Amino acid sequence: MSSGYFNTLNYTLANEDTALEMNVLPENVAHALAVAGSGARVLPLFAKNPAHLTCVDLSREQLLLTELRIESARVLSREDFLCFWGYPPRLVNPEFRLKVLTELQISQECRSLFEGIFKQLGWTSLLYVGRWERTFLKISKLCRVLLGEDSRNIFAAKNFSEHLLYVTRDFSNFRWNALVFLIGNSKFFNALLYKGHFPQKNVPGSHRRYYKDAFNRIFANGVPRQNFFLQLTFLGELIFEEGNPVECHAGVYEKIQAGIRLAKIEYKLGNVIDVVSQSSENPIDFVSLSDVPSYFDEATARDFLTRMTVGLSSDAIVVARYYLRVINWMNQGGFKKVNADFERWIEEEKTQMYHIDIFRKISA
């Protein structure tokens, strides 16, 4: 697996809806492990109170960002957490953000990195500085040009009936189809984001059909203002509080904070499959792989489940996402696919850009 794409600060908000993994993770497991990403992939897992949570990434910067997210959630009220990170509805002055960073109990490496980044940003929000988020800022500008008022009006609906009426009666399908035609191709995303590491698509149909079908599922599943991914795509930022990611929700945030305060937390730099396979002395009950399998070479794609087996507890759960490239030739010996047990959460995932597999290890 190439590490070139993953060695910079690629994600600072969220490119997945971790409400799925949060609802799949059983309560009170002994050891959970997750690919770190921006840290937003990890935070919701604490709501299920794992005794030990290991964060893994190929990028040291992403691990440090995860540390910053976790440690801020450990001590800040939900309102102050939203302010520090820049989630709606509250804006924050630079002095508050400086004060929080100064007082957080974080590693010196983490403090040095983000003091430098915040200074470059003038102490504004970190949420939109990742490569992925900056790509969607560019996409949102195209959306506003091509969709016109639709790019804003689609967020006016307060309930699903209002939303359905708008998309069936007022939303411009001609403009929408033109937008998908322009951005829904591999060259566009490869040039803006993937820099030659675009997944080798193997799902049926064109790239444009892939994206159009995904957005059709999003439009059919809920009110746009409640979807952070739609806000990022059309507006370039989060405007409506209802669409904040799950870790920001009242009730969930407080469970996350309690879970952080009780858990043992580890940060490991490296390949997630290797880290899991080396955990036999402290077996892992739950693994969240993100869409890392999309980028595996053929041999790793075939054997990643069996390679992890030695580091997994009996009945361990593994959640894998695939972007454009679904791995359907893997060796599943010792595992059972249990997607049907979590169908609701798969269908309600906010981005709808991933094929998702959930595996349970079969007890010997």
Secondary structure, DSSP 8 states (H G I E B T S, - for coil): ---GGGSS---SS-SS-THHHHHHS-TT-S-EEEE-TTTTTTGGGGGG--SEEEEEES-HHHHHHHHHHHHHHHHS-HHHHHHHHT-SS----HHHHHHHHHHS---HHHHHHHHHHHHHHTS--STT-SHHHHHHHHHHHHHHHHHTTHHHHTT--SSHHHHHHHHHHTS-HHHHHHHHHHHSSHHHHIIIIITT------SSS-HHHHHHHHHHHHHHHS-GGG-HHHHHHHHSS---GGGS-GGGSTTHHHHHHHHHHHSEEEEEES-HHHHHHT-TTS-EEEEE-TTGGGG--HHHHHHHHHHHGGGEEEEEEEEEEESS----S---TTEEE-GGGGHHHHHH-SS---EEEEEEE---
